[in-house]
Amino acid sequence: MKCPFCNDADTQVVDSRVNDEGDSIRRRRRCGSCDKRFTTYETADLRLPQVIKGNGNREEFQEAKLREGFFLALHKRPVSAELMEEALHHIRSKLLVLGEREVSSRQIGEWVMAELRKLDKVAYIRFASVYRSFQDVDDFRDALKDLN
């Protein structure tokens, strides 16, 4: 790392310490050229991918939109807030583990349906009816057959 005082690239780590939360490392460095010391911090760079919408537009992932979809599907259903948050966490983790810069909204929708299917069958049907644009009773009947 370059020295912020003289711009020399010859710096060495003198001391490293993990912070109390364990999510960053504080490093004391010394410049080999000017002998000055400085501190750097190292943290994980975890970025959620951009979402490619059905029309091809791209937007930043918005957890609030995901939460709202779960909330609407689970409205007045006997599912605790903790279970809903756990499902949201599963999807967020999948996005991070995926390691891609972009993910389709279709893929996220499928993950939501899988989580809702485990949580509550009625919520699953509610979400599927909007997500898959059910047109008539036959679409509902097909979705119900998939549940069994």
N, CA, C and O of each residue as an XYZ file, in Angstrom:
592
protein
N       0.837     -1.179      0.000
C       0.000      0.000      0.000
C       0.884      1.245      0.000
O       1.907      1.286      0.682
N       0.486      2.250     -0.763
C       1.262      3.484     -0.836
C       1.188      4.262      0.473
O       0.161      4.281      1.151
N       2.300      4.899      0.805
C       2.366      5.780      1.973
C       1.560      7.044      1.656
O       1.759      7.644      0.600
N       0.645      7.463      2.557
C      -0.133      8.676      2.293
C       0.695      9.956      2.424
O       0.232     11.026      2.027
N       1.911      9.866      2.975
C       2.753     11.047      3.178
C       3.721     11.283      2.020
O       3.872     12.412      1.554
N       4.384     10.202      1.552
C       5.396     10.387      0.496
C       5.079      9.606     -0.783
O       5.833      9.689     -1.753
N       3.985      8.855     -0.801
C       3.529      8.061     -1.953
C       4.446      6.903     -2.315
O       4.306      6.329     -3.395
N       5.365      6.550     -1.452
C       6.243      5.418     -1.714
C       5.437      4.122     -1.510
O       4.607      4.035     -0.605
N       5.689      3.140     -2.348
C       4.951      1.877     -2.274
C       5.540      0.910     -1.253
O       4.958     -0.144     -0.997
N       6.669      1.246     -0.674
C       7.355      0.353      0.269
C       6.860      0.590      1.699
O       7.502      1.300      2.474
N       5.702     -0.016      2.045
C       5.193      0.062      3.414
C       5.061     -1.352      3.959
O       4.854     -2.307      3.211
N       5.183     -1.464      5.263
C       5.045     -2.790      5.861
C       4.105     -2.725      7.054
O       3.983     -1.693      7.715
N       3.444     -3.845      7.316
C       2.518     -3.947      8.440
C       3.332     -4.154      9.712
O       4.156     -5.064      9.797
N       3.087     -3.290     10.703
C       3.781     -3.371     11.979
C       2.924     -4.137     12.998
O       3.447     -4.889     13.821
N       1.591     -3.932     12.929
C       0.677     -4.553     13.887
C      -0.685     -4.734     13.233
O      -1.125     -3.875     12.469
N      -1.361     -5.857     13.530
C      -2.716     -6.115     13.037
C      -3.598     -6.531     14.207
O      -3.190     -7.319     15.061
N      -4.810     -5.990     14.232
C      -5.768     -6.347     15.277
C      -7.160     -6.436     14.684
O      -7.566     -5.602     13.875
N      -7.884     -7.468     15.103
C      -9.275     -7.637     14.694
C     -10.125     -6.799     15.642
O      -9.870     -6.774     16.846
N     -11.148     -6.102     15.099
C     -12.000     -5.295     15.977
C     -12.886     -6.197     16.841
O     -12.929     -7.411     16.637
N     -13.591     -5.602     17.804
C     -14.406     -6.367     18.758
C     -15.502     -7.181     18.083
O     -15.815     -8.286     18.527
N     -16.090     -6.647     17.015
C     -17.162     -7.356     16.317
C     -16.624     -8.456     15.403
O     -17.378     -9.332     14.979
N     -15.348     -8.416     15.102
C     -14.737     -9.426     14.249
C     -14.966     -9.219     12.768
O     -14.710    -10.126     11.976
N     -15.445     -8.036     12.367
C     -15.747     -7.823     10.957
C     -14.766     -6.886     10.241
O     -14.963     -6.563      9.070
N     -13.718     -6.452     10.933
C     -12.690     -5.662     10.266
C     -11.351     -5.828     10.984
O     -11.292     -6.239     12.142
N     -10.295     -5.500     10.271
C      -8.938     -5.602     10.812
C      -8.290     -4.224     10.730
O      -8.311     -3.567      9.690
N      -7.719     -3.810     11.844
C      -6.978     -2.553     11.906
C      -5.498     -2.888     11.735
O      -4.960     -3.735     12.448
N      -4.848     -2.222     10.791
C      -3.425     -2.478     10.542
C      -2.630     -1.193     10.734
O      -2.971     -0.151     10.174
N      -1.582     -1.276     11.520
C      -0.617     -0.176     11.654
C       0.487     -0.453     10.650
O       1.033     -1.555     10.605
N       0.810      0.537      9.856
C       1.833      0.392      8.826
C       2.929      1.425      9.033
O       2.726      2.477      9.638
N       4.110      1.078      8.500
C       5.259      1.984      8.559
C       5.846      2.089      7.160
O       6.030      1.092      6.461
N       6.129      3.310      6.780
C       6.722      3.556      5.468
C       8.224      3.303      5.551
O       8.895      3.805      6.452
N       8.744      2.526      4.611
C      10.167      2.233      4.564
C      10.994      3.407      4.089
O      12.205      3.445      4.308
N      10.354      4.366      3.442
C      11.075      5.511      2.892
C      11.132      6.690      3.872
O      12.220      7.165      4.201
N       9.972      7.165      4.338
C       9.940      8.347      5.211
C       9.805      7.987      6.696
O       9.878      8.863      7.557
N       9.605      6.683      6.995
C       9.527      6.153      8.354
C       8.287      6.624      9.131
O       8.229      6.457     10.349
N       7.308      7.202      8.449
C       6.073      7.619      9.133
C       5.144      6.424      9.244
O       5.221      5.475      8.464
N       4.256      6.498     10.245
C       3.283      5.420     10.493
C       1.876      5.905     10.171
O       1.554      7.084     10.310
N       1.061      4.973      9.742
C      -0.344      5.272      9.465
C      -1.170      4.016      9.685
O      -0.633      2.913      9.778
N      -2.482      4.197      9.768
C      -3.404      3.100     10.054
C      -4.303      2.854      8.847
O      -4.767      3.796      8.204
N      -4.542      1.583      8.548
C      -5.510      1.206      7.523
C      -6.511      0.247      8.144
O      -6.230     -0.381      9.165
N      -7.685      0.136      7.523
C      -8.721     -0.781      7.982
C      -9.121     -1.675      6.816
O      -9.273     -1.216      5.683
N      -9.284     -2.927      7.108
C      -9.660     -3.898      6.088
C     -11.017     -4.490      6.459
O     -11.196     -4.997      7.566
N     -11.969     -4.427      5.534
C     -13.293     -5.018      5.733
C     -13.682     -5.796      4.478
O     -13.150     -5.560      3.393
N     -14.598     -6.708      4.642
C     -15.098     -7.477      3.497
C     -15.996     -6.583      2.654
O     -16.811     -5.829      3.185
N     -15.843     -6.670      1.356
C     -16.653     -5.889      0.429
C     -17.742     -6.804     -0.118
O     -17.549     -7.476     -1.131
N     -18.889     -6.823      0.564
C     -19.997     -7.679      0.152
C     -21.061     -6.830     -0.517
O     -21.790     -6.090      0.144
N     -21.143     -6.941     -1.809
C     -22.119     -6.164     -2.562
C     -23.195     -7.076     -3.112
O     -22.923     -8.145     -3.659
N     -24.406     -6.626     -2.952
C     -25.513     -7.356     -3.537
C     -25.572     -7.033     -5.027
O     -25.262     -5.912     -5.432
N     -25.964     -8.000     -5.838
C     -25.992     -7.754     -7.291
C     -27.109     -6.805     -7.697
O     -28.064     -6.586     -6.952
N     -26.967     -6.251     -8.887
C     -28.047     -5.471     -9.468
C     -29.112     -6.436     -9.958
O     -28.823     -7.584    -10.296
N     -30.340     -5.956     -9.989
C     -31.472     -6.774    -10.423
C     -31.833     -6.392    -11.849
O     -32.034     -5.218    -12.158
N     -31.912     -7.398    -12.714
C     -32.345     -7.179    -14.097
C     -33.842     -7.442    -14.144
O     -34.292     -8.574    -13.968
N     -34.603     -6.388    -14.382
C     -36.052     -6.481    -14.416
C     -36.506     -7.167    -15.707
O     -35.708     -7.367    -16.623
N     -37.773     -7.518    -15.773
C     -38.335     -8.185    -16.933
C     -38.215     -7.384    -18.211
O     -38.108     -7.954    -19.297
N     -38.231     -6.044    -18.089
C     -38.128     -5.195    -19.274
C     -36.680     -4.891    -19.668
O     -36.436     -4.132    -20.606
N     -35.713     -5.489    -18.942
C     -34.306     -5.299    -19.258
C     -33.620     -4.195    -18.469
O     -32.393     -4.098    -18.481
N     -34.400     -3.360    -17.782
C     -33.804     -2.309    -16.947
C     -33.080     -2.937    -15.764
O     -33.414     -4.036    -15.321
N     -32.092     -2.222    -15.269
C     -31.329     -2.680    -14.111
C     -31.523     -1.706    -12.967
O     -31.607     -0.495    -13.170
N     -31.594     -2.253    -11.758
C     -31.693     -1.407    -10.572
C     -30.996     -2.090     -9.414
O     -30.779     -3.302     -9.428
N     -30.648     -1.297     -8.411
C     -30.013     -1.847     -7.223
C     -31.001     -2.747     -6.502
O     -32.204     -2.488     -6.500
N     -30.484     -3.811     -5.888
C     -31.324     -4.679     -5.077
C     -31.882     -3.870     -3.916
O     -31.144     -3.159     -3.233
N     -33.190     -3.981     -3.697
C     -33.839     -3.247     -2.610
C     -34.524     -4.237     -1.684
O     -35.573     -4.796     -2.004
N     -33.903     -4.441     -0.526
C     -34.464     -5.392      0.434
C     -35.858     -4.974      0.882
O     -36.676     -5.826      1.227
N     -36.137     -3.678      0.882
C     -37.458     -3.196      1.283
C     -38.540     -3.735      0.341
O     -39.631     -4.082      0.793
N     -38.251     -3.810     -0.960
C     -39.216     -4.363     -1.917
C     -39.459     -5.849     -1.645
O     -40.591     -6.328     -1.705
N     -38.391     -6.555     -1.350
C     -38.501     -7.981     -1.048
C     -39.343     -8.186      0.210
O     -40.224     -9.044      0.244
N     -39.067     -7.400      1.230
C     -39.802     -7.485      2.496
C     -41.285     -7.188      2.269
O     -42.150     -7.861      2.830
N     -41.572     -6.181      1.447
C     -42.956     -5.817      1.152
C     -43.692     -6.957      0.449
O     -44.859     -7.215      0.742
N     -43.016     -7.642     -0.478
C     -43.630     -8.788     -1.147
C     -43.969     -9.896     -0.170
O     -45.045    -10.489     -0.241
N     -43.049    -10.176      0.745
C     -43.317    -11.182      1.783
C     -44.472    -10.729      2.666
O     -45.373    -11.509      2.974
N     -44.439     -9.468      3.068
C     -45.456     -8.944      3.967
C     -46.849     -9.050      3.349
O     -47.797     -9.457      4.021
N     -46.975     -8.688      2.078
C     -48.273     -8.764      1.402
C     -48.755    -10.210      1.273
O     -49.932    -10.495      1.494
N     -47.859    -11.106      0.920
C     -48.248    -12.513      0.767
C     -48.632    -13.134      2.108
O     -49.521    -13.983      2.171
N     -47.961    -12.708      3.180
C     -48.192    -13.299      4.498
C     -49.199    -12.533      5.349
O     -49.411    -12.862      6.516
N     -49.821    -11.507      4.759
C     -50.780    -10.683      5.503
C     -51.893    -11.547      6.110
O     -52.561    -12.310      5.411
N     -52.070    -11.408      7.411
C     -53.094    -12.138      8.186
C     -52.921    -13.653      8.136
O     -53.888    -14.400      8.281
N     -51.685    -14.100      7.931
C     -51.378    -15.530      7.965
C     -50.617    -15.817      9.259
O     -49.932    -14.937      9.779
N     -50.731    -17.041      9.785
C     -50.095    -17.377     11.067
C     -48.600    -17.685     10.941
O     -48.146    -18.777     11.283
N     -47.853    -16.705     10.445
C     -46.404    -16.855     10.294
C     -45.744    -15.726     11.077
O     -46.067    -14.555     10.878
N     -44.829    -16.075     11.956
C     -44.181    -15.069     12.805
C     -43.243    -14.173     11.996
O     -42.761    -14.545     10.926
N     -43.006    -12.992     12.538
C     -42.077    -12.052     11.912
C     -40.675    -12.647     11.858
O     -39.922    -12.384     10.921
N     -40.325    -13.451     12.867
C     -39.000    -14.078     12.897
C     -38.816    -15.036     11.727
O     -37.754    -15.070     11.106
N     -39.861    -15.818     11.425
C     -39.763    -16.747     10.297
C     -39.673    -15.998      8.970
O     -38.955    -16.414      8.061
N     -40.406    -14.894      8.868
C     -40.333    -14.093      7.651
C     -38.923    -13.510      7.502
O     -38.357    -13.537      6.409
N     -38.358    -12.991      8.584
C     -37.005    -12.433      8.537
C     -35.980    -13.505      8.184
O     -35.013    -13.238      7.471
N     -36.195    -14.701      8.682
C     -35.293    -15.815      8.361
C     -35.344    -16.128      6.863
O     -34.311    -16.381      6.245
N     -36.537    -16.112      6.288
C     -36.690    -16.352      4.845
C     -36.004    -15.249      4.046
O     -35.340    -15.522      3.047
N     -36.167    -14.001      4.489
C     -35.489    -12.881      3.829
C     -33.976    -13.057      3.902
O     -33.260    -12.801      2.934
N     -33.504    -13.495      5.063
C     -32.072    -13.728      5.243
C     -31.572    -14.821      4.287
O     -30.482    -14.703      3.728
N     -32.363    -15.880      4.100
C     -31.975    -16.961      3.176
C     -31.776    -16.415      1.767
O     -30.803    -16.751      1.092
N     -32.703    -15.573      1.332
C     -32.616    -15.026     -0.029
C     -31.427    -14.081     -0.147
O     -30.693    -14.121     -1.134
N     -31.238    -13.234      0.858
C     -30.090    -12.315      0.851
C     -28.775    -13.102      0.814
O     -27.843    -12.727      0.102
N     -28.707    -14.180      1.576
C     -27.507    -15.026      1.587
C     -27.273    -15.656      0.222
O     -26.134    -15.732     -0.239
N     -28.337    -16.109     -0.428
C     -28.200    -16.689     -1.764
C     -27.634    -15.661     -2.741
O     -26.797    -15.978     -3.586
N     -28.107    -14.429     -2.608
C     -27.607    -13.367     -3.489
C     -26.121    -13.124     -3.271
O     -25.373    -12.937     -4.231
N     -25.691    -13.125     -2.020
C     -24.280    -12.904     -1.718
C     -23.416    -14.075     -2.170
O     -22.346    -13.881     -2.747
N     -23.889    -15.291     -1.905
C     -23.129    -16.493     -2.261
C     -23.050    -16.651     -3.778
O     -22.073    -17.183     -4.305
N     -24.070    -16.191     -4.461
C     -24.106    -16.282     -5.917
C     -22.856    -15.638     -6.529
O     -22.307    -16.143     -7.507
N     -22.421    -14.537     -5.952
C     -21.186    -13.890     -6.404
C     -21.280    -13.221     -7.758
O     -20.255    -12.873     -8.344
N     -22.459    -13.037     -8.256
C     -22.657    -12.401     -9.564
C     -22.905    -10.911     -9.381
O     -23.324    -10.468     -8.312
N     -22.644    -10.148    -10.427
C     -22.907     -8.710    -10.383
C     -24.353     -8.386    -10.703
O     -24.866     -7.325    -10.347
N     -25.007     -9.330    -11.388
C     -26.402     -9.130    -11.775
C     -27.179    -10.423    -11.564
O     -26.637    -11.522    -11.687
N     -28.456    -10.268    -11.244
C     -29.348    -11.416    -11.100
C     -30.713    -10.987    -11.631
O     -31.113     -9.834    -11.472
N     -31.413    -11.906    -12.253
C     -32.714    -11.554    -12.825
C     -33.779    -11.502    -11.727
O     -33.722    -12.240    -10.744
N     -34.736    -10.620    -11.923
C     -35.854    -10.535    -10.979
C     -36.626    -11.856    -10.986
O     -37.240    -12.227     -9.985
N     -36.593    -12.548    -12.094
C     -37.259    -13.849    -12.217
C     -36.644    -14.846    -11.230
O     -37.370    -15.598    -10.579
N     -35.313    -14.857    -11.115
C     -34.631    -15.762    -10.189
C     -34.994    -15.438     -8.739
O     -35.249    -16.337     -7.938
N     -35.013    -14.155     -8.416
C     -35.386    -13.754     -7.055
C     -36.817    -14.166     -6.767
O     -37.117    -14.646     -5.675
N     -37.700    -13.983     -7.733
C     -39.101    -14.394     -7.566
C     -39.238    -15.882     -7.294
O     -40.062    -16.294     -6.477
N     -38.436    -16.686     -7.973
C     -38.480    -18.137     -7.747
C     -37.998    -18.484     -6.334
O     -38.548    -19.378     -5.690
N     -36.966    -17.773     -5.854
C     -36.485    -18.001     -4.488
C     -37.550    -17.607     -3.465
O     -37.735    -18.285     -2.455
N     -38.247    -16.504     -3.739
C     -39.327    -16.063     -2.843
C     -40.415    -17.123     -2.796
O     -40.914    -17.461     -1.723
N     -40.781    -17.644     -3.955
C     -41.832    -18.670     -3.988
C     -41.409    -19.914     -3.219
O     -42.224    -20.511     -2.516
N     -40.162    -20.306     -3.341
C     -39.674    -21.483     -2.619
C     -39.743    -21.255     -1.111
O     -40.133    -22.152     -0.364
N     -39.365    -20.055     -0.660
C     -39.422    -19.741      0.775
C     -40.867    -19.695      1.264
O     -41.179    -20.227      2.329
N     -41.749    -19.064      0.491
C     -43.158    -18.985      0.885
C     -43.817    -20.359      0.905
O     -44.677    -20.637      1.741
N     -43.409    -21.197     -0.012
C     -43.963    -22.555     -0.058
C     -43.670    -23.295      1.243
O     -44.510    -24.052      1.732
N     -42.459    -23.075      1.815
C     -42.095    -23.706      3.082
C     -42.840    -23.078      4.265
O     -43.155    -23.757      5.242
N     -43.117    -21.776      4.164
C     -43.730    -21.066      5.287
C     -45.239    -21.246      5.379
O     -45.778    -21.543      6.445
N     -45.918    -21.061      4.235
C     -47.379    -21.045      4.265
C     -47.924    -21.242      2.853
O     -47.593    -20.489      1.937
N     -48.745    -22.241      2.695
C     -49.257    -22.579      1.362
C     -50.152    -21.471      0.789
O     -50.102    -21.188     -0.408
N     -50.966    -20.850      1.643
C     -51.849    -19.781      1.169
C     -51.023    -18.583      0.695
O     -51.312    -17.999     -0.349
N     -49.995    -18.220      1.465
C     -49.121    -17.115      1.074
C     -48.422    -17.435     -0.249
O     -48.238    -16.560     -1.095
N     -48.039    -18.693     -0.409
C     -47.402    -19.130     -1.655
C     -48.344    -18.896     -2.844
O     -47.934    -18.352     -3.869
N     -49.607    -19.311     -2.697
C     -50.590    -19.149     -3.780
C     -50.850    -17.670     -4.047
O     -50.955    -17.253     -5.201
N     -50.955    -16.873     -2.974
C     -51.155    -15.423     -3.146
C     -50.025    -14.824     -3.985
O     -50.271    -14.113     -4.959
N     -48.793    -15.119     -3.594
C     -47.640    -14.558     -4.295
C     -47.593    -15.081     -5.732
O     -47.385    -14.313     -6.671
N     -47.787    -16.379     -5.894
C     -47.721    -16.990     -7.229
C     -48.776    -16.394     -8.154
O     -48.517    -16.204     -9.343
N     -49.956    -16.100     -7.627
C     -51.027    -15.562     -8.476
C     -50.654    -14.202     -9.053
O     -51.012    -13.890    -10.189
N     -49.944    -13.400     -8.284
C     -49.508    -12.094     -8.785
C     -48.245    -12.248     -9.628
O     -48.146    -11.704    -10.728
N     -47.286    -12.996     -9.097
C     -45.993    -13.154     -9.756
C     -46.128    -13.800    -11.134
O     -45.476    -13.387    -12.093
N     -46.973    -14.806    -11.217
C     -47.159    -15.524    -12.492
C     -48.361    -15.032    -13.278
O     -48.720    -15.624    -14.295
N     -48.981    -13.966    -12.824
C     -50.113    -13.329    -13.523
C     -51.220    -14.325    -13.866
O     -51.568    -14.496    -15.034
N     -51.765    -14.974    -12.854
C     -52.862    -15.916    -13.083
C     -54.005    -15.200    -13.795
O     -54.363    -14.076    -13.444
N     -54.568    -15.864    -14.794
C     -55.636    -15.280    -15.587
C     -57.015    -15.839    -15.253
O     -58.025    -15.149    -15.391
N     -57.047    -17.105    -14.809
C     -58.341    -17.714    -14.505
C     -58.181    -18.793    -13.433
O     -57.090    -19.009    -12.905
N     -59.282    -19.457    -13.129
C     -59.311    -20.464    -12.068
C     -58.394    -21.641    -12.393
O     -57.843    -22.265    -11.486
N     -58.229    -21.945    -13.666
C     -57.353    -23.058    -14.047
C     -55.906    -22.816    -13.604
O     -55.207    -23.752    -13.214
N     -55.467    -21.567    -13.666
C     -54.115    -21.246    -13.198
C     -53.974    -21.529    -11.707
O     -52.948    -22.046    -11.264
N     -55.007    -21.189    -10.932
C     -54.998    -21.484     -9.499
C     -54.993    -22.995     -9.261
O     -54.271    -23.504     -8.403
N     -55.807    -23.686    -10.031
C     -55.902    -25.138     -9.884
C     -54.543    -25.798    -10.166
O     -54.134    -26.713     -9.452
N     -53.857    -25.332    -11.202
C     -52.535    -25.879    -11.534
C     -51.525    -25.625    -10.420
O     -50.721    -26.493    -10.083
N     -51.581    -24.420     -9.855
C     -50.662    -24.090     -8.758
C     -50.960    -24.955     -7.532
O     -50.043    -25.382     -6.831
N     -52.220    -25.207     -7.284
C     -52.598    -26.053     -6.139
C     -52.128    -27.494     -6.362
O     -51.701    -28.161     -5.419
N     -52.206    -27.968     -7.594
C     -51.715    -29.313     -7.903
C     -50.226    -29.408     -7.647
O     -49.740    -30.431     -7.165
N     -49.488    -28.336     -7.970
C     -48.029    -28.313     -7.728
C     -47.692    -28.400     -6.255
O     -46.626    -28.899     -5.893
N     -48.579    -27.924     -5.401
C     -48.336    -27.961     -3.958
C     -48.394    -29.395     -3.419
O     -47.732    -29.714     -2.431
N     -49.161    -30.230     -4.048
C     -49.331    -31.609     -3.563
C     -48.357    -32.557     -4.165
O     -48.379    -33.747     -3.852
